[in-house]
Amino acid sequence: MSETLTRGIRIIVQPRYVAEQSDPATQQYLFAYHITIRNEGEETVQLLSRHWVITAGDGKVEEVRGPGVVGYQPVLRPGEEFQYTSGCPLTTPVGTMHGEFNMVVQGRDEKFDARISPFRLAVPGVLN
């Protein structure tokens, strides 16, 4: 699990291994992660884009950038939250992810990055 607070935006990540969609014999491991984005600040913000850094257990790094999350660019008023679940395939049984969501403060056109602290992707029982 990962939890980070940036300028009143709390991001909570809960990862899990998806065994039924993985095939260890062919080095295909699927991980899901559930994200909660909660506006604990006093300004309305909108999520514009995402940036992920995915590191596999063998050290291979992949970066993913794109607009919004799961097809949305949610607007969060103070006290509101947005949740979604997405997935990440790896060719190793362990890895990590971290990144940021680019946000804009409504009415001020001020942008900032809400950090997503590193979280571990791991097949249960794997130590590395």
N, C-alpha and C positions, 0 to 999 in steps of 0.2 A: 504494500500500500504506500501511497505517496500523498502528502498534503502540503500545499504551499499557499501563502497569502501574499499577494502583490497589490498594493494600492486599493485594498478593500475587496479584491477579487480572490476568493478562496477556490482552489482547484484540488479536488480529491480524486485519486485514481485507485481503483480496485481491480487488479489484474487476476486472470485465472487461465489455467491450461485447459484447452478444449480437446480432450482425448479422443472423442468420437469423430473429430474431423482431422486428426493427425495420423501420420503413418511413420513411426520411428524407423521402420525397415528401409524406407527411402529418404530418410532424413528430412521429413516434412512435419513440422510442429506448428500448430496453430494456437495462438494465445488471444484471448478476448480481454478487453479492458473497459470498465465502466467508469465514466467521467461525470462528476458533478461540478458544475461551475456555479458558484453562489456569490451574488453581489452583497457583500456585507458593508459596502461603502455608502456614501451619501449622494452619489451621482449616477445617472443612468448611463450605461455603457452598451456598446455593441461589439460582438466578436466579428472581426473582419476576416482573419485568416489563421492558419495553423502552420507550425513548423515542428517537425519531429526529428530527432536524431535517434536512430535505432542501431544498437551495437549487438551483433551476434556473439556467441561464446568464443568464436574463433578470431574475434577482433575486427571482423568486417563491419564497416560503418555505412549506413544508408541514411540519406536525408530525404524527408518528404515535406513538400510545401504545397499549399493550396488554399483556395478560398473557403471560408467557413468550416463547419464540421458536419458530417453526414448530410450534406445538402442544405444546411441552415446557416444563417448568420444572425443568431439570436440577439435580441435587445433585452437587456436585464435592468429593470428598475431596482432601486434599493430594496433589499429583502427578497428579491426573486432569485430563482435558480433554474438552470437548464441541465438536463441529464441526457446522456446518450451512451450507447455501447458500440464499440468498433473492434476490429481485429488486426492482428499482426502475424504474418507467417514468418517462421525462421527455419533455417536449415540446421540449427543446433538446438539442443534441449534447454539451453539457458541463454539469456541475453538481458539487455536493459534498454529502456527508452527514457527520454526526457525531451523537453522542448519548451515552446511558448505559444500562447494565443495572442495575436495582435488585436488590441482593443482600441476603440475610439470613444471618447467621452462625448455624449450627445450634447449638442448646443455649443460646444467649444471647439470641436474638430481637433481635439488634442489626443494624440495616439500614444500608446504605451504597450509594452509586452508583459503579459501576465505569465510568470514562470510556471513551468511544470517540473517539479523536482524529479530526479531519477527514480525509476521503479524497476523492480526485477521481474523478468519473465522466466519462469522455471517450471520444468516438469517436476511434479511432487517427488521427493526423494533424491533429486539430483543436487549435489552440493556445490559444484563449480559455477 
